[in-house]
Amino acid sequence: MPEYLVLLKLNPTKLMETLGAIRNMDAQPVSGVDLLYSMNIFGSWDVGMWINAEESGQALDFVQKKMKGLNGVTEVYTLPTFPHGNGIKNGKTSEEQKHPLET
C-alpha cells in the first residue's frame, strides 16, 4: 500500500486548535486511508502526517476533504512515497541488527 507524507503549514493564531484537531483525527479519516502518525516539524512546515492509501484517489480525497478544509491549515503539500522493502533497517542488514550476544 503506497504511503504519503502530507506536509502542512498552519496559521500561527490557530496553531493549538489545529494541532488538537489533527491529534484527535480518526485512525481512518476517510475510506481507504489509514493515518499512521503525525508529527510537529520545525522549519518551513509545521506538521507532517504519514498516511497509507489503497489508491491515489483516496489520498487526494483525504487531502481535499480533511486537510484543506481543516480550520487553521494554510497550505498542504503531499508527497507519494514507496517503502524500499529491501530488508535493511538503519543501514544494517538483518544479521547486523541482531544483538551482539545473540547467536
C-alpha positions as CSV (number, residue, x, y, z in Angstrom):
1,M,0.0,0.0,0.0
2,P,1.5,3.4,-1.0
3,E,2.5,5.8,1.8
4,Y,2.2,9.5,1.6
5,L,3.8,12.3,3.5
6,V,1.4,15.2,3.9
7,L,3.1,18.5,5.0
8,L,1.1,21.3,6.5
9,K,1.6,25.0,7.2
10,L,-0.6,26.3,9.9
11,N,-2.0,29.7,10.8
12,P,0.1,30.7,13.9
13,T,-3.0,32.3,15.5
14,K,-4.8,28.9,15.3
15,L,-1.9,26.6,16.0
16,M,-3.1,24.9,19.2
17,E,-6.6,24.5,17.9
18,T,-5.4,22.9,14.6
19,L,-2.9,20.7,16.3
20,G,-5.6,19.4,18.6
21,A,-7.9,18.6,15.7
22,I,-5.0,16.7,14.0
23,R,-4.2,14.8,17.1
24,N,-7.8,13.8,17.6
25,M,-8.3,12.7,14.0
26,D,-9.7,9.2,13.4
27,A,-7.2,6.5,12.5
28,Q,-9.1,6.0,9.3
29,P,-10.2,9.6,8.4
30,V,-11.6,8.7,5.0
31,S,-12.4,5.4,3.4
32,G,-9.2,3.6,2.2
33,V,-6.9,5.9,4.1
34,D,-5.0,5.0,7.4
35,L,-3.4,7.8,9.4
36,L,-0.2,6.2,10.6
37,Y,1.0,9.2,12.7
38,S,1.5,12.9,12.8
39,M,4.5,15.0,13.9
40,N,5.5,18.5,14.6
41,I,8.1,19.9,12.2
42,F,10.3,22.9,12.9
43,G,11.2,24.9,9.8
44,S,9.3,25.7,6.6
45,W,6.5,23.3,7.5
46,D,4.6,22.9,10.8
47,V,3.2,19.4,10.7
48,G,3.9,16.2,8.9
49,M,1.5,13.3,8.6
50,W,2.2,9.8,7.3
51,I,-0.8,8.1,5.7
52,N,-1.4,4.8,3.8
53,A,-3.9,4.9,1.0
54,E,-5.2,2.0,-1.1
55,E,-5.5,4.2,-4.2
56,S,-4.1,7.7,-5.0
57,G,-7.7,9.0,-5.4
58,Q,-8.3,8.2,-1.7
59,A,-5.2,10.0,-0.7
60,L,-6.4,13.0,-2.7
61,D,-9.8,12.7,-1.1
62,F,-8.2,12.9,2.3
63,V,-6.1,15.9,1.4
64,Q,-9.0,17.8,-0.2
65,K,-11.8,16.9,2.2
66,K,-10.0,16.6,5.5
67,M,-6.8,18.6,5.4
68,K,-7.5,21.6,3.2
69,G,-10.8,22.2,5.0
70,L,-9.3,22.0,8.4
71,N,-9.6,25.3,10.2
72,G,-6.0,26.8,10.6
73,V,-4.4,24.9,7.7
74,T,-3.0,27.4,5.2
75,E,-1.0,25.2,2.9
76,V,-0.8,21.5,2.1
77,Y,1.9,19.6,0.2
78,T,1.6,15.9,-0.4
79,L,4.5,13.5,-1.4
80,P,3.8,10.0,-2.5
81,T,6.4,7.6,-1.1
82,F,7.1,3.9,-1.5
83,P,9.0,1.9,1.1
84,H,12.2,0.2,-0.2
85,G,11.3,-3.1,1.4
86,N,14.9,-4.3,1.0
87,G,15.3,-5.7,4.5
88,I,17.8,-3.0,5.6
89,K,16.9,-1.1,8.7
90,N,19.0,1.9,9.8
91,G,21.7,0.9,7.3
92,K,22.2,-2.6,8.7
93,T,21.4,-6.0,7.3
94,S,19.2,-8.3,9.3
95,E,22.3,-10.2,10.5
96,E,23.9,-6.9,11.7
97,Q,20.7,-6.0,13.5
98,K,21.0,-8.9,15.9
99,H,22.2,-8.2,19.4
100,P,25.9,-9.0,19.8
101,L,25.2,-11.6,22.5
102,E,22.7,-13.5,20.3
103,T,23.9,-16.4,18.3
